Amino acid sequence: MRAMAQCRGTTPIGCTQMTEIKCTEGVTLVGPLPKEFELATAYSIAVCAGASQADLAQRFARLVCGAYAIDKREEAGFEA
């Protein structure tokens, strides 16, 4: 995406994850691919059983995955 954004003299078209497009200055998201062509990436978060700061890690996981961050995740291009 960055190389596309820096391209001059042509009008390139690219295809990648919406999250990458939305965070790259100089490119514009036209829209999502039709569902039949979509390739979704699932992200997970976990806290290791032996984590030295398990409470802090669990708080972080709740913050990132919770209702508080839904708007931010959607703004970044993630489906919430």
mmCIF file of the N, C-alpha and C atoms, coordinates in Angstrom:
data_MODEL
# 
_entry.id   MODEL 
# 
loop_
_atom_site.group_PDB 
_atom_site.id 
_atom_site.type_symbol 
_atom_site.label_atom_id 
_atom_site.label_alt_id 
_atom_site.label_comp_id 
_atom_site.label_asym_id 
_atom_site.label_entity_id 
_atom_site.label_seq_id 
_atom_site.pdbx_PDB_ins_code 
_atom_site.Cartn_x 
_atom_site.Cartn_y 
_atom_site.Cartn_z 
_atom_site.occupancy 
_atom_site.B_iso_or_equiv 
_atom_site.pdbx_formal_charge 
_atom_site.auth_seq_id 
_atom_site.auth_comp_id 
_atom_site.auth_asym_id 
_atom_site.auth_atom_id 
_atom_site.pdbx_PDB_model_num 
ATOM 1   N N  . MET A 1 1  ? 0.817   -1.180  0.000   1.00 0.00 ? 1  MET A N  1 
ATOM 2   C CA . MET A 1 1  ? 0.000   0.000   0.000   1.00 0.00 ? 1  MET A CA 1 
ATOM 3   C C  . MET A 1 1  ? 0.868   1.254   0.000   1.00 0.00 ? 1  MET A C  1 
ATOM 4   N N  . ARG A 1 2  ? 1.925   1.231   0.770   1.00 0.00 ? 2  ARG A N  1 
ATOM 5   C CA . ARG A 1 2  ? 2.791   2.414   0.802   1.00 0.00 ? 2  ARG A CA 1 
ATOM 6   C C  . ARG A 1 2  ? 3.388   2.687   -0.569  1.00 0.00 ? 2  ARG A C  1 
ATOM 7   N N  . ALA A 1 3  ? 3.818   1.642   -1.287  1.00 0.00 ? 3  ALA A N  1 
ATOM 8   C CA . ALA A 1 3  ? 4.376   1.825   -2.631  1.00 0.00 ? 3  ALA A CA 1 
ATOM 9   C C  . ALA A 1 3  ? 3.315   2.376   -3.576  1.00 0.00 ? 3  ALA A C  1 
ATOM 10  N N  . MET A 1 4  ? 2.077   1.905   -3.438  1.00 0.00 ? 4  MET A N  1 
ATOM 11  C CA . MET A 1 4  ? 0.995   2.436   -4.261  1.00 0.00 ? 4  MET A CA 1 
ATOM 12  C C  . MET A 1 4  ? 0.775   3.913   -3.963  1.00 0.00 ? 4  MET A C  1 
ATOM 13  N N  . ALA A 1 5  ? 0.796   4.264   -2.693  1.00 0.00 ? 5  ALA A N  1 
ATOM 14  C CA . ALA A 1 5  ? 0.568   5.654   -2.297  1.00 0.00 ? 5  ALA A CA 1 
ATOM 15  C C  . ALA A 1 5  ? 1.643   6.571   -2.852  1.00 0.00 ? 5  ALA A C  1 
ATOM 16  N N  . GLN A 1 6  ? 2.859   6.055   -3.013  1.00 0.00 ? 6  GLN A N  1 
ATOM 17  C CA . GLN A 1 6  ? 3.973   6.869   -3.495  1.00 0.00 ? 6  GLN A CA 1 
ATOM 18  C C  . GLN A 1 6  ? 4.089   6.870   -5.017  1.00 0.00 ? 6  GLN A C  1 
ATOM 19  N N  . CYS A 1 7  ? 3.305   6.044   -5.685  1.00 0.00 ? 7  CYS A N  1 
ATOM 20  C CA . CYS A 1 7  ? 3.347   5.929   -7.146  1.00 0.00 ? 7  CYS A CA 1 
ATOM 21  C C  . CYS A 1 7  ? 2.847   7.227   -7.778  1.00 0.00 ? 7  CYS A C  1 
ATOM 22  N N  . ARG A 1 8  ? 3.582   7.750   -8.734  1.00 0.00 ? 8  ARG A N  1 
ATOM 23  C CA . ARG A 1 8  ? 3.198   8.987   -9.412  1.00 0.00 ? 8  ARG A CA 1 
ATOM 24  C C  . ARG A 1 8  ? 3.052   8.731   -10.902 1.00 0.00 ? 8  ARG A C  1 
ATOM 25  N N  . GLY A 1 9  ? 2.118   9.435   -11.520 1.00 0.00 ? 9  GLY A N  1 
ATOM 26  C CA . GLY A 1 9  ? 1.968   9.347   -12.961 1.00 0.00 ? 9  GLY A CA 1 
ATOM 27  C C  . GLY A 1 9  ? 1.041   8.241   -13.435 1.00 0.00 ? 9  GLY A C  1 
ATOM 28  N N  . THR A 1 10 ? 0.611   7.383   -12.550 1.00 0.00 ? 10 THR A N  1 
ATOM 29  C CA . THR A 1 10 ? -0.328  6.320   -12.912 1.00 0.00 ? 10 THR A CA 1 
ATOM 30  C C  . THR A 1 10 ? -1.407  6.248   -11.839 1.00 0.00 ? 10 THR A C  1 
ATOM 31  N N  . THR A 1 11 ? -2.393  5.458   -12.098 1.00 0.00 ? 11 THR A N  1 
ATOM 32  C CA . THR A 1 11 ? -3.453  5.267   -11.113 1.00 0.00 ? 11 THR A CA 1 
ATOM 33  C C  . THR A 1 11 ? -3.557  3.775   -10.802 1.00 0.00 ? 11 THR A C  1 
ATOM 34  N N  . PRO A 1 12 ? -2.689  3.279   -9.930  1.00 0.00 ? 12 PRO A N  1 
ATOM 35  C CA . PRO A 1 12 ? -2.702  1.842   -9.639  1.00 0.00 ? 12 PRO A CA 1 
ATOM 36  C C  . PRO A 1 12 ? -3.939  1.435   -8.823  1.00 0.00 ? 12 PRO A C  1 
ATOM 37  N N  . ILE A 1 13 ? -4.283  0.198   -8.939  1.00 0.00 ? 13 ILE A N  1 
ATOM 38  C CA . ILE A 1 13 ? -5.362  -0.390  -8.154  1.00 0.00 ? 13 ILE A CA 1 
ATOM 39  C C  . ILE A 1 13 ? -4.756  -1.552  -7.387  1.00 0.00 ? 13 ILE A C  1 
ATOM 40  N N  . GLY A 1 14 ? -5.076  -1.654  -6.105  1.00 0.00 ? 14 GLY A N  1 
ATOM 41  C CA . GLY A 1 14 ? -4.535  -2.729  -5.294  1.00 0.00 ? 14 GLY A CA 1 
ATOM 42  C C  . GLY A 1 14 ? -5.619  -3.422  -4.504  1.00 0.00 ? 14 GLY A C  1 
ATOM 43  N N  . CYS A 1 15 ? -5.273  -4.548  -3.957  1.00 0.00 ? 15 CYS A N  1 
ATOM 44  C CA . CYS A 1 15 ? -6.218  -5.336  -3.175  1.00 0.00 ? 15 CYS A CA 1 
ATOM 45  C C  . CYS A 1 15 ? -5.477  -5.914  -1.973  1.00 0.00 ? 15 CYS A C  1 
ATOM 46  N N  . THR A 1 16 ? -5.926  -5.571  -0.790  1.00 0.00 ? 16 THR A N  1 
ATOM 47  C CA . THR A 1 16 ? -5.345  -6.106  0.432   1.00 0.00 ? 16 THR A CA 1 
ATOM 48  C C  . THR A 1 16 ? -6.380  -5.943  1.539   1.00 0.00 ? 16 THR A C  1 
ATOM 49  N N  . GLN A 1 17 ? -5.990  -6.225  2.758   1.00 0.00 ? 17 GLN A N  1 
ATOM 50  C CA . GLN A 1 17 ? -6.931  -6.126  3.866   1.00 0.00 ? 17 GLN A CA 1 
ATOM 51  C C  . GLN A 1 17 ? -7.340  -4.676  4.109   1.00 0.00 ? 17 GLN A C  1 
ATOM 52  N N  . MET A 1 18 ? -8.600  -4.498  4.466   1.00 0.00 ? 18 MET A N  1 
ATOM 53  C CA . MET A 1 18 ? -9.125  -3.144  4.708   1.00 0.00 ? 18 MET A CA 1 
ATOM 54  C C  . MET A 1 18 ? -8.332  -2.429  5.791   1.00 0.00 ? 18 MET A C  1 
ATOM 55  N N  . THR A 1 19 ? -7.870  -3.165  6.795   1.00 0.00 ? 19 THR A N  1 
ATOM 56  C CA . THR A 1 19 ? -7.117  -2.532  7.878   1.00 0.00 ? 19 THR A CA 1 
ATOM 57  C C  . THR A 1 19 ? -5.831  -1.904  7.362   1.00 0.00 ? 19 THR A C  1 
ATOM 58  N N  . GLU A 1 20 ? -5.203  -2.535  6.388   1.00 0.00 ? 20 GLU A N  1 
ATOM 59  C CA . GLU A 1 20 ? -3.974  -1.980  5.819   1.00 0.00 ? 20 GLU A CA 1 
ATOM 60  C C  . GLU A 1 20 ? -4.275  -0.758  4.961   1.00 0.00 ? 20 GLU A C  1 
ATOM 61  N N  . ILE A 1 21 ? -5.345  -0.822  4.197   1.00 0.00 ? 21 ILE A N  1 
ATOM 62  C CA . ILE A 1 21 ? -5.717  0.305   3.338   1.00 0.00 ? 21 ILE A CA 1 
ATOM 63  C C  . ILE A 1 21 ? -6.061  1.517   4.199   1.00 0.00 ? 21 ILE A C  1 
ATOM 64  N N  . LYS A 1 22 ? -6.849  1.303   5.236   1.00 0.00 ? 22 LYS A N  1 
ATOM 65  C CA . LYS A 1 22 ? -7.318  2.421   6.061   1.00 0.00 ? 22 LYS A CA 1 
ATOM 66  C C  . LYS A 1 22 ? -6.195  3.111   6.823   1.00 0.00 ? 22 LYS A C  1 
ATOM 67  N N  . CYS A 1 23 ? -5.104  2.414   7.083   1.00 0.00 ? 23 CYS A N  1 
ATOM 68  C CA . CYS A 1 23 ? -4.024  3.048   7.851   1.00 0.00 ? 23 CYS A CA 1 
ATOM 69  C C  . CYS A 1 23 ? -2.903  3.571   6.963   1.00 0.00 ? 23 CYS A C  1 
ATOM 70  N N  . THR A 1 24 ? -3.082  3.506   5.639   1.00 0.00 ? 24 THR A N  1 
ATOM 71  C CA . THR A 1 24 ? -2.051  3.986   4.721   1.00 0.00 ? 24 THR A CA 1 
ATOM 72  C C  . THR A 1 24 ? -2.473  5.315   4.120   1.00 0.00 ? 24 THR A C  1 
ATOM 73  N N  . GLU A 1 25 ? -1.754  6.352   4.477   1.00 0.00 ? 25 GLU A N  1 
ATOM 74  C CA . GLU A 1 25 ? -2.034  7.675   3.940   1.00 0.00 ? 25 GLU A CA 1 
ATOM 75  C C  . GLU A 1 25 ? -1.738  7.690   2.447   1.00 0.00 ? 25 GLU A C  1 
ATOM 76  N N  . GLY A 1 26 ? -2.637  8.285   1.683   1.00 0.00 ? 26 GLY A N  1 
ATOM 77  C CA . GLY A 1 26 ? -2.422  8.420   0.257   1.00 0.00 ? 26 GLY A CA 1 
ATOM 78  C C  . GLY A 1 26 ? -3.170  7.406   -0.584  1.00 0.00 ? 26 GLY A C  1 
ATOM 79  N N  . VAL A 1 27 ? -3.843  6.437   0.045   1.00 0.00 ? 27 VAL A N  1 
ATOM 80  C CA . VAL A 1 27 ? -4.691  5.496   -0.698  1.00 0.00 ? 27 VAL A CA 1 
ATOM 81  C C  . VAL A 1 27 ? -6.113  5.624   -0.174  1.00 0.00 ? 27 VAL A C  1 
ATOM 82  N N  . THR A 1 28 ? -7.061  5.256   -1.009  1.00 0.00 ? 28 THR A N  1 
ATOM 83  C CA . THR A 1 28 ? -8.465  5.385   -0.652  1.00 0.00 ? 28 THR A CA 1 
ATOM 84  C C  . THR A 1 28 ? -9.143  4.032   -0.736  1.00 0.00 ? 28 THR A C  1 
ATOM 85  N N  . LEU A 1 29 ? -9.845  3.671   0.307   1.00 0.00 ? 29 LEU A N  1 
ATOM 86  C CA . LEU A 1 29 ? -10.626 2.440   0.304   1.00 0.00 ? 29 LEU A CA 1 
ATOM 87  C C  . LEU A 1 29 ? -11.865 2.666   -0.547  1.00 0.00 ? 29 LEU A C  1 
ATOM 88  N N  . VAL A 1 30 ? -12.010 1.872   -1.594  1.00 0.00 ? 30 VAL A N  1 
ATOM 89  C CA . VAL A 1 30 ? -13.171 1.989   -2.470  1.00 0.00 ? 30 VAL A CA 1 
ATOM 90  C C  . VAL A 1 30 ? -14.328 1.185   -1.890  1.00 0.00 ? 30 VAL A C  1 
ATOM 91  N N  . GLY A 1 31 ? -14.026 0.022   -1.333  1.00 0.00 ? 31 GLY A N  1 
ATOM 92  C CA . GLY A 1 31 ? -15.063 -0.805  -0.736  1.00 0.00 ? 31 GLY A CA 1 
ATOM 93  C C  . GLY A 1 31 ? -14.557 -2.214  -0.529  1.00 0.00 ? 31 GLY A C  1 
ATOM 94  N N  . PRO A 1 32 ? -15.330 -3.016  0.178   1.00 0.00 ? 32 PRO A N  1 
ATOM 95  C CA . PRO A 1 32 ? -14.928 -4.404  0.413   1.00 0.00 ? 32 PRO A CA 1 
ATOM 96  C C  . PRO A 1 32 ? -15.177 -5.265  -0.822  1.00 0.00 ? 32 PRO A C  1 
ATOM 97  N N  . LEU A 1 33 ? -14.477 -6.369  -0.902  1.00 0.00 ? 33 LEU A N  1 
ATOM 98  C CA . LEU A 1 33 ? -14.743 -7.337  -1.956  1.00 0.00 ? 33 LEU A CA 1 
ATOM 99  C C  . LEU A 1 33 ? -16.085 -8.003  -1.679  1.00 0.00 ? 33 LEU A C  1 
ATOM 100 N N  . PRO A 1 34 ? -16.745 -8.493  -2.710  1.00 0.00 ? 34 PRO A N  1 
ATOM 101 C CA . PRO A 1 34 ? -17.972 -9.260  -2.473  1.00 0.00 ? 34 PRO A CA 1 
ATOM 102 C C  . PRO A 1 34 ? -17.660 -10.459 -1.558  1.00 0.00 ? 34 PRO A C  1 
ATOM 103 N N  . LYS A 1 35 ? -18.613 -10.843 -0.738  1.00 0.00 ? 35 LYS A N  1 
ATOM 104 C CA . LYS A 1 35 ? -18.403 -11.909 0.255   1.00 0.00 ? 35 LYS A CA 1 
ATOM 105 C C  . LYS A 1 35 ? -17.805 -13.171 -0.357  1.00 0.00 ? 35 LYS A C  1 
ATOM 106 N N  . GLU A 1 36 ? -18.204 -13.523 -1.580  1.00 0.00 ? 36 GLU A N  1 
ATOM 107 C CA . GLU A 1 36 ? -17.701 -14.771 -2.170  1.00 0.00 ? 36 GLU A CA 1 
ATOM 108 C C  . GLU A 1 36 ? -16.215 -14.710 -2.517  1.00 0.00 ? 36 GLU A C  1 
ATOM 109 N N  . PHE A 1 37 ? -15.641 -13.532 -2.541  1.00 0.00 ? 37 PHE A N  1 
ATOM 110 C CA . PHE A 1 37 ? -14.214 -13.376 -2.823  1.00 0.00 ? 37 PHE A CA 1 
ATOM 111 C C  . PHE A 1 37 ? -13.415 -12.944 -1.590  1.00 0.00 ? 37 PHE A C  1 
ATOM 112 N N  . GLU A 1 38 ? -14.093 -12.762 -0.503  1.00 0.00 ? 38 GLU A N  1 
ATOM 113 C CA . GLU A 1 38 ? -13.478 -12.262 0.717   1.00 0.00 ? 38 GLU A CA 1 
ATOM 114 C C  . GLU A 1 38 ? -12.608 -13.327 1.373   1.00 0.00 ? 38 GLU A C  1 
ATOM 115 N N  . LEU A 1 39 ? -11.500 -12.901 1.922   1.00 0.00 ? 39 LEU A N  1 
ATOM 116 C CA . LEU A 1 39 ? -10.636 -13.766 2.714   1.00 0.00 ? 39 LEU A CA 1 
ATOM 117 C C  . LEU A 1 39 ? -10.501 -13.102 4.075   1.00 0.00 ? 39 LEU A C  1 
ATOM 118 N N  . ALA A 1 40 ? -11.158 -13.647 5.062   1.00 0.00 ? 40 ALA A N  1 
ATOM 119 C CA . ALA A 1 40 ? -11.173 -13.042 6.397   1.00 0.00 ? 40 ALA A CA 1 
ATOM 120 C C  . ALA A 1 40 ? -10.023 -13.593 7.242   1.00 0.00 ? 40 ALA A C  1 
ATOM 121 N N  . THR A 1 41 ? -9.459  -12.743 8.049   1.00 0.00 ? 41 THR A N  1 
ATOM 122 C CA . THR A 1 41 ? -8.428  -13.120 9.001   1.00 0.00 ? 41 THR A CA 1 
ATOM 123 C C  . THR A 1 41 ? -9.008  -12.984 10.400  1.00 0.00 ? 41 THR A C  1 
ATOM 124 N N  . ALA A 1 42 ? -8.962  -14.051 11.154  1.00 0.00 ? 42 ALA A N  1 
ATOM 125 C CA . ALA A 1 42 ? -9.457  -14.016 12.534  1.00 0.00 ? 42 ALA A CA 1 
ATOM 126 C C  . ALA A 1 42 ? -8.280  -13.736 13.468  1.00 0.00 ? 42 ALA A C  1 
ATOM 127 N N  . TYR A 1 43 ? -8.462  -12.784 14.356  1.00 0.00 ? 43 TYR A N  1 
ATOM 128 C CA . TYR A 1 43 ? -7.434  -12.453 15.333  1.00 0.00 ? 43 TYR A CA 1 
ATOM 129 C C  . TYR A 1 43 ? -7.893  -12.935 16.704  1.00 0.00 ? 43 TYR A C  1 
ATOM 130 N N  . SER A 1 44 ? -6.955  -13.447 17.480  1.00 0.00 ? 44 SER A N  1 
ATOM 131 C CA . SER A 1 44 ? -7.273  -13.967 18.810  1.00 0.00 ? 44 SER A CA 1 
ATOM 132 C C  . SER A 1 44 ? -6.337  -13.342 19.829  1.00 0.00 ? 44 SER A C  1 
ATOM 133 N N  . ILE A 1 45 ? -6.772  -13.359 21.062  1.00 0.00 ? 45 ILE A N  1 
ATOM 134 C CA . ILE A 1 45 ? -5.929  -12.876 22.148  1.00 0.00 ? 45 ILE A CA 1 
ATOM 135 C C  . ILE A 1 45 ? -6.070  -13.854 23.306  1.00 0.00 ? 45 ILE A C  1 
ATOM 136 N N  . ALA A 1 46 ? -4.967  -14.144 23.954  1.00 0.00 ? 46 ALA A N  1 
ATOM 137 C CA . ALA A 1 46 ? -4.972  -15.080 25.078  1.00 0.00 ? 46 ALA A CA 1 
ATOM 138 C C  . ALA A 1 46 ? -3.919  -14.653 26.082  1.00 0.00 ? 46 ALA A C  1 
ATOM 139 N N  . VAL A 1 47 ? -4.100  -15.100 27.292  1.00 0.00 ? 47 VAL A N  1 
ATOM 140 C CA . VAL A 1 47 ? -3.122  -14.860 28.345  1.00 0.00 ? 47 VAL A CA 1 
ATOM 141 C C  . VAL A 1 47 ? -2.515  -16.211 28.719  1.00 0.00 ? 47 VAL A C  1 
ATOM 142 N N  . CYS A 1 48 ? -1.207  -16.302 28.654  1.00 0.00 ? 48 CYS A N  1 
ATOM 143 C CA . CYS A 1 48 ? -0.525  -17.551 28.991  1.00 0.00 ? 48 CYS A CA 1 
ATOM 144 C C  . CYS A 1 48 ? -0.768  -17.910 30.459  1.00 0.00 ? 48 CYS A C  1 
ATOM 145 N N  . ALA A 1 49 ? -0.906  -19.194 30.715  1.00 0.00 ? 49 ALA A N  1 
ATOM 146 C CA . ALA A 1 49 ? -1.162  -19.673 32.079  1.00 0.00 ? 49 ALA A CA 1 
ATOM 147 C C  . ALA A 1 49 ? -0.075  -19.221 33.051  1.00 0.00 ? 49 ALA A C  1 
ATOM 148 N N  . GLY A 1 50 ? 1.158   -19.144 32.592  1.00 0.00 ? 50 GLY A N  1 
ATOM 149 C CA . GLY A 1 50 ? 2.261   -18.768 33.475  1.00 0.00 ? 50 GLY A CA 1 
ATOM 150 C C  . GLY A 1 50 ? 2.684   -17.313 33.347  1.00 0.00 ? 50 GLY A C  1 
ATOM 151 N N  . ALA A 1 51 ? 1.806   -16.456 32.827  1.00 0.00 ? 51 ALA A N  1 
ATOM 152 C CA . ALA A 1 51 ? 2.164   -15.046 32.613  1.00 0.00 ? 51 ALA A CA 1 
ATOM 153 C C  . ALA A 1 51 ? 2.554   -14.386 33.934  1.00 0.00 ? 51 ALA A C  1 
ATOM 154 N N  . SER A 1 52 ? 3.621   -13.622 33.917  1.00 0.00 ? 52 SER A N  1 
ATOM 155 C CA . SER A 1 52 ? 4.091   -12.967 35.142  1.00 0.00 ? 52 SER A CA 1 
ATOM 156 C C  . SER A 1 52 ? 3.176   -11.820 35.557  1.00 0.00 ? 52 SER A C  1 
ATOM 157 N N  . GLN A 1 53 ? 2.448   -11.248 34.606  1.00 0.00 ? 53 GLN A N  1 
ATOM 158 C CA . GLN A 1 53 ? 1.508   -10.167 34.917  1.00 0.00 ? 53 GLN A CA 1 
ATOM 159 C C  . GLN A 1 53 ? 0.143   -10.503 34.310  1.00 0.00 ? 53 GLN A C  1 
ATOM 160 N N  . ALA A 1 54 ? -0.379  -11.646 34.724  1.00 0.00 ? 54 ALA A N  1 
ATOM 161 C CA . ALA A 1 54 ? -1.625  -12.153 34.147  1.00 0.00 ? 54 ALA A CA 1 
ATOM 162 C C  . ALA A 1 54 ? -2.786  -11.175 34.330  1.00 0.00 ? 54 ALA A C  1 
ATOM 163 N N  . ASP A 1 55 ? -2.879  -10.542 35.484  1.00 0.00 ? 55 ASP A N  1 
ATOM 164 C CA . ASP A 1 55 ? -3.975  -9.598  35.709  1.00 0.00 ? 55 ASP A CA 1 
ATOM 165 C C  . ASP A 1 55 ? -3.907  -8.428  34.725  1.00 0.00 ? 55 ASP A C  1 
ATOM 166 N N  . LEU A 1 56 ? -2.728  -7.902  34.518  1.00 0.00 ? 56 LEU A N  1 
ATOM 167 C CA . LEU A 1 56 ? -2.542  -6.800  33.576  1.00 0.00 ? 56 LEU A CA 1 
ATOM 168 C C  . LEU A 1 56 ? -2.870  -7.258  32.153  1.00 0.00 ? 56 LEU A C  1 
ATOM 169 N N  . ALA A 1 57 ? -2.422  -8.441  31.785  1.00 0.00 ? 57 ALA A N  1 
ATOM 170 C CA . ALA A 1 57 ? -2.700  -8.972  30.449  1.00 0.00 ? 57 ALA A CA 1 
ATOM 171 C C  . ALA A 1 57 ? -4.195  -9.183  30.241  1.00 0.00 ? 57 ALA A C  1 
ATOM 172 N N  . GLN A 1 58 ? -4.889  -9.669  31.250  1.00 0.00 ? 58 GLN A N  1 
ATOM 173 C CA . GLN A 1 58 ? -6.335  -9.869  31.142  1.00 0.00 ? 58 GLN A CA 1 
ATOM 174 C C  . GLN A 1 58 ? -7.063  -8.535  31.017  1.00 0.00 ? 58 GLN A C  1 
ATOM 175 N N  . ARG A 1 59 ? -6.614  -7.534  31.746  1.00 0.00 ? 59 ARG A N  1 
ATOM 176 C CA . ARG A 1 59 ? -7.213  -6.196  31.619  1.00 0.00 ? 59 ARG A CA 1 
ATOM 177 C C  . ARG A 1 59 ? -7.013  -5.656  30.207  1.00 0.00 ? 59 ARG A C  1 
ATOM 178 N N  . PHE A 1 60 ? -5.808  -5.858  29.665  1.00 0.00 ? 60 PHE A N  1 
ATOM 179 C CA . PHE A 1 60 ? -5.524  -5.414  28.297  1.00 0.00 ? 60 PHE A CA 1 
ATOM 180 C C  . PHE A 1 60 ? -6.441  -6.131  27.303  1.00 0.00 ? 60 PHE A C  1 
ATOM 181 N N  . ALA A 1 61 ? -6.589  -7.434  27.448  1.00 0.00 ? 61 ALA A N  1 
ATOM 182 C CA . ALA A 1 61 ? -7.449  -8.211  26.550  1.00 0.00 ? 61 ALA A CA 1 
ATOM 183 C C  . ALA A 1 61 ? -8.889  -7.712  26.616  1.00 0.00 ? 61 ALA A C  1 
ATOM 184 N N  . ARG A 1 62 ? -9.389  -7.444  27.808  1.00 0.00 ? 62 ARG A N  1 
ATOM 185 C CA . ARG A 1 62 ? -10.756 -6.935  27.943  1.00 0.00 ? 62 ARG A CA 1 
ATOM 186 C C  . ARG A 1 62 ? -10.889 -5.554  27.293  1.00 0.00 ? 62 ARG A C  1 
ATOM 187 N N  . LEU A 1 63 ? -9.869  -4.733  27.425  1.00 0.00 ? 63 LEU A N  1 
ATOM 188 C CA . LEU A 1 63 ? -9.891  -3.399  26.824  1.00 0.00 ? 63 LEU A CA 1 
ATOM 189 C C  . LEU A 1 63 ? -9.936  -3.495  25.298  1.00 0.00 ? 63 LEU A C  1 
ATOM 190 N N  . VAL A 1 64 ? -9.068  -4.299  24.727  1.00 0.00 ? 64 VAL A N  1 
ATOM 191 C CA . VAL A 1 64 ? -8.974  -4.422  23.275  1.00 0.00 ? 64 VAL A CA 1 
ATOM 192 C C  . VAL A 1 64 ? -10.215 -5.092  22.685  1.00 0.00 ? 64 VAL A C  1 
ATOM 193 N N  . CYS A 1 65 ? -10.766 -6.064  23.374  1.00 0.00 ? 65 CYS A N  1 
ATOM 194 C CA . CYS A 1 65 ? -11.880 -6.863  22.836  1.00 0.00 ? 65 CYS A CA 1 
ATOM 195 C C  . CYS A 1 65 ? -13.247 -6.377  23.302  1.00 0.00 ? 65 CYS A C  1 
ATOM 196 N N  . GLY A 1 66 ? -13.274 -5.479  24.241  1.00 0.00 ? 66 GLY A N  1 
ATOM 197 C CA . GLY A 1 66 ? -14.539 -5.080  24.836  1.00 0.00 ? 66 GLY A CA 1 
ATOM 198 C C  . GLY A 1 66 ? -15.323 -4.067  24.037  1.00 0.00 ? 66 GLY A C  1 
ATOM 199 N N  . ALA A 1 67 ? -16.510 -3.795  24.528  1.00 0.00 ? 67 ALA A N  1 
ATOM 200 C CA . ALA A 1 67 ? -17.422 -2.852  23.878  1.00 0.00 ? 67 ALA A CA 1 
ATOM 201 C C  . ALA A 1 67 ? -16.803 -1.455  23.769  1.00 0.00 ? 67 ALA A C  1 
ATOM 202 N N  . TYR A 1 68 ? -15.951 -1.112  24.715  1.00 0.00 ? 68 TYR A N  1 
ATOM 203 C CA . TYR A 1 68 ? -15.298 0.203   24.726  1.00 0.00 ? 68 TYR A CA 1 
ATOM 204 C C  . TYR A 1 68 ? -14.553 0.469   23.414  1.00 0.00 ? 68 TYR A C  1 
ATOM 205 N N  . ALA A 1 69 ? -13.984 -0.575  22.815  1.00 0.00 ? 69 ALA A N  1 
ATOM 206 C CA . ALA A 1 69 ? -13.127 -0.403  21.647  1.00 0.00 ? 69 ALA A CA 1 
ATOM 207 C C  . ALA A 1 69 ? -13.814 -0.741  20.321  1.00 0.00 ? 69 ALA A C  1 
ATOM 208 N N  . ILE A 1 70 ? -15.091 -1.073  20.335  1.00 0.00 ? 70 ILE A N  1 
ATOM 209 C CA . ILE A 1 70 ? -15.781 -1.455  19.096  1.00 0.00 ? 70 ILE A CA 1 
ATOM 210 C C  . ILE A 1 70 ? -15.658 -0.384  18.030  1.00 0.00 ? 70 ILE A C  1 
ATOM 211 N N  . ASP A 1 71 ? -15.939 0.859   18.380  1.00 0.00 ? 71 ASP A N  1 
ATOM 212 C CA . ASP A 1 71 ? -15.856 1.949   17.396  1.00 0.00 ? 71 ASP A CA 1 
ATOM 213 C C  . ASP A 1 71 ? -14.454 2.071   16.812  1.00 0.00 ? 71 ASP A C  1 
ATOM 214 N N  . LYS A 1 72 ? -13.437 1.936   17.640  1.00 0.00 ? 72 LYS A N  1 
ATOM 215 C CA . LYS A 1 72 ? -12.049 2.041   17.179  1.00 0.00 ? 72 LYS A CA 1 
ATOM 216 C C  . LYS A 1 72 ? -11.698 0.880   16.256  1.00 0.00 ? 72 LYS A C  1 
ATOM 217 N N  . ARG A 1 73 ? -12.157 -0.315  16.592  1.00 0.00 ? 73 ARG A N  1 
ATOM 218 C CA . ARG A 1 73 ? -11.883 -1.480  15.734  1.00 0.00 ? 73 ARG A CA 1 
ATOM 219 C C  . ARG A 1 73 ? -12.568 -1.300  14.370  1.00 0.00 ? 73 ARG A C  1 
ATOM 220 N N  . GLU A 1 74 ? -13.809 -0.875  14.370  1.00 0.00 ? 74 GLU A N  1 
ATOM 221 C CA . GLU A 1 74 ? -14.524 -0.679  13.105  1.00 0.00 ? 74 GLU A CA 1 
ATOM 222 C C  . GLU A 1 74 ? -13.897 0.448   12.292  1.00 0.00 ? 74 GLU A C  1 
ATOM 223 N N  . GLU A 1 75 ? -13.487 1.507   12.949  1.00 0.00 ? 75 GLU A N  1 
ATOM 224 C CA . GLU A 1 75 ? -12.824 2.632   12.270  1.00 0.00 ? 75 GLU A CA 1 
ATOM 225 C C  . GLU A 1 75 ? -11.544 2.168   11.581  1.00 0.00 ? 75 GLU A C  1 
ATOM 226 N N  . ALA A 1 76 ? -10.862 1.217   12.184  1.00 0.00 ? 76 ALA A N  1 
ATOM 227 C CA . ALA A 1 76 ? -9.617  0.702   11.631  1.00 0.00 ? 76 ALA A CA 1 
ATOM 228 C C  . ALA A 1 76 ? -9.850  -0.329  10.526  1.00 0.00 ? 76 ALA A C  1 
ATOM 229 N N  . GLY A 1 77 ? -11.103 -0.748  10.342  1.00 0.00 ? 77 GLY A N  1 
ATOM 230 C CA . GLY A 1 77 ? -11.401 -1.694  9.281   1.00 0.00 ? 77 GLY A CA 1 
ATOM 231 C C  . GLY A 1 77 ? -11.678 -3.111  9.737   1.00 0.00 ? 77 GLY A C  1 
ATOM 232 N N  . PHE A 1 78 ? -11.691 -3.319  11.044  1.00 0.00 ? 78 PHE A N  1 
ATOM 233 C CA . PHE A 1 78 ? -12.004 -4.644  11.577  1.00 0.00 ? 78 PHE A CA 1 
ATOM 234 C C  . PHE A 1 78 ? -13.513 -4.809  11.691  1.00 0.00 ? 78 PHE A C  1 
ATOM 235 N N  . GLU A 1 79 ? -13.996 -6.012  11.448  1.00 0.00 ? 79 GLU A N  1 
ATOM 236 C CA . GLU A 1 79 ? -15.407 -6.300  11.708  1.00 0.00 ? 79 GLU A CA 1 
ATOM 237 C C  . GLU A 1 79 ? -15.529 -6.608  13.178  1.00 0.00 ? 79 GLU A C  1 
ATOM 238 N N  . ALA A 1 80 ? -16.437 -5.919  13.832  1.00 0.00 ? 80 ALA A N  1 
ATOM 239 C CA . ALA A 1 80 ? -16.581 -6.112  15.279  1.00 0.00 ? 80 ALA A CA 1 
ATOM 240 C C  . ALA A 1 80 ? -17.788 -6.963  15.592  1.00 0.00 ? 80 ALA A C  1 
# 
